Amino acid sequence: MRLVMTEPAERMDRPYARRWWALLVLCLSLLIIVMANTALTVAAPDMTEDLGLSSADLQWVIDGYTVPYAALMLLLGATGDKYSRRGALVLGLVVFGGGAVSGYLADSATAVIAARAVMGAGAAMIMPATLSLLAATFPRAERAKAITLWTATAGLAIAAGPLVAGALLEHHGWSSTFLINVPVAALAIVGALALVPPSKAGHHGRIDYGGGLLSVVWIGALVYMIIEGPHFGWGAKAVTAAVVAGVALVAFVLWELRHPRPVLDVRRFTDRGFAGSNLAVALFFLAVFGAFYYLTQHLQFVLGYDALDTGLRMLPLAGAVFVGSALTGYLTPRVGMKWTVTAGMVGGTAALALLTQIDSGSSYGDFVAPLIVLGLAIGLALSPCTDAIMGAFPESELGVGGAVNDTSLELGGSLGIAILGSLLATSYSGHLSDATAGRGLPASSLETAQDSVGAGYAVAQGLGGKARQLAEQAAHTNDPQQAERLKAQAGQLADGARQMADAVGASFSDSVAHTSLVGAVVLGVGTVAVALLLPGRGKAVEESAEEGRQAESVGAR
């Protein structure tokens, strides 16, 4: 067996014999870039305490990865198509691994944010390369099955991230969650060179760098606005980003309509199947990432699970994704993608609707059904959409196709965390203010507690700590009257600490229910829109055949 696979996929006269091993490498590459975000959700509390992060710092630690990741994918996907898709994958893994090492060594908020940004740039090379290499390596008859496994891996990574991070945090610091990416990236690099055939577009003209740069500007500015506005207020930065995003988007569309070889032919969005599939991916990940954002917080802070226990309790989601993926592989060829995608989105809406029943008395058992339903929905809906998006692009633009799919995913996820996260924070703050009214809590303590559920419990713990200090002073004083006063004060503070903890838990639970209701409404309306957009089975077959003829025509030019 060759140490390095050198025969290009395009020159093979038969399907590549080791294509399923190659898929394993592509899925491994996908696994670490998705886990890089989900693992951080359970490492964030330790990182915040160790580095003294403010809420703004923590937000940018999370989203410093997202901005370059989303903004660069389209341009880097086109670059991979022209020069080397496998080269883009390997280079992306090198950059990603380098960023992970930097994150492990970081000792300040700025250093961690910079490391996360480097990892995001690497992920922007890896993500579209995995899909374009998959499409180039597998024959059309097997591509849907391969994409189903690719999608199932993404679902697994959503749940596996907290589990792996939790296991590491049992005996190591938060920085270990960065370092774990390095050996996995190294293994993926070796696997890519040995098992994944090189690939690039057979006919690819000059890259549309003008359109590519405009896409970087408008997507980057849009994601920045999505992050900055809801979390930090609609000040000059957010408004400027909104204006830049709008102007750059208009310029991008006009440029692409006039360019003879656009980086993305925006006319594709007039196709119902293509537009509906992208809308479904964006809306679905809006719901999934938004729900994941507050579910992990509820498990950790309100129910008191540590990082490892939180990861273990997300496993029903991962298992259900695989079941849903198996179902969509069986159902889609028989009933058509419109019905499986719609069923998946209905399932996602139902999962959020179930979460509206969460209250202060809820236990983990109340989360199991929503997690299973959400996992089944992910498995049902996403792989048919990804297959449809990739099928809309000719061989020369597979990297761009992967980038479009992944940009929809990332924009949806960013919107989910920003919109539902902001709604959660506002709802929690209001509920906590109502729950503590008339209890004599200092304004500064209430303001601190309203910042986040973690801060709320920290305030309660602080009150409990003061109560214990006063009780100890009472036990060591020789003045009976003073001892009695100290005991009374300690008792009041202890009661206040318990009431504060109860108020924080109840307020956050109510906020989860309220936010889930809004998410369910958004996804429900989106489900109707997607169902109307996606063509029926007969129409889809006709459009697929037409797209294939157009793709062959473009590739022959």
Sequence and secondary structure as in RCSB ss.txt:
>XXXX:A:sequence
MRLVMTEPAERMDRPYARRWWALLVLCLSLLIIVMANTALTVAAPDMTEDLGLSSADLQWVIDGYTVPYAALMLL
LGATGDKYSRRGALVLGLVVFGGGAVSGYLADSATAVIAARAVMGAGAAMIMPATLSLLAATFPRAERAKAITLW
TATAGLAIAAGPLVAGALLEHHGWSSTFLINVPVAALAIVGALALVPPSKAGHHGRIDYGGGLLSVVWIGALVYM
IIEGPHFGWGAKAVTAAVVAGVALVAFVLWELRHPRPVLDVRRFTDRGFAGSNLAVALFFLAVFGAFYYLTQHLQ
FVLGYDALDTGLRMLPLAGAVFVGSALTGYLTPRVGMKWTVTAGMVGGTAALALLTQIDSGSSYGDFVAPLIVLG
LAIGLALSPCTDAIMGAFPESELGVGGAVNDTSLELGGSLGIAILGSLLATSYSGHLSDATAGRGLPASSLETAQ
DSVGAGYAVAQGLGGKARQLAEQAAHTNDPQQAERLKAQAGQLADGARQMADAVGASFSDSVAHTSLVGAVVLGV
GTVAVALLLPGRGKAVEESAEEGRQAESVGAR
>XXXX:A:secstr
  SS  S GGG SS  TTHHHHHHHHHHHHHHHHHHHHTHHHHHHHHHHHHT  HHHHHHHHHTTHHHHHHHHHH
HHHHHHHS HHHHHHHHHHHHHHHHHHHHH  SHHHHHHHHHHHHHHHHHHHHHHHHHHHHHS HHHHHHHHHHH
HHHHHHHHHHHHHHHHHHHTTS TTHHHHTHHHHHHHHHHHHHHHS     SS  S  HHHHHHHHHHHHHHHHH
HHHHHHH SSHHHHHHHHHHHHHHHHHHHHHHH SS SS GGGGGSHHHHHHHHHHHHHHHHHHHHHHHHHHIII
IIS   HHHHHHTTHHHHHHHHHHHHHHHHHHHHH HHHHHHHHHHHHHHHHHHHTT  TT  THHHHHHHHHHH
HHHHHHHHHHHHHHHHTS GGGHHHHHHHHHHHHHHHHHHIIIIIHHHHHHHHHHHHHHHTTTS   HHHHHHHT
T HHHHHHHHHHHHHHHHHHHHHHHH S HHHHHHHHHHHHHHHHHHHHHHHHHHHHHHHHHHHHHHHHHHHHHH
HHHHHHHHS  HHHHHHHHHHHHHHHHHHHH 
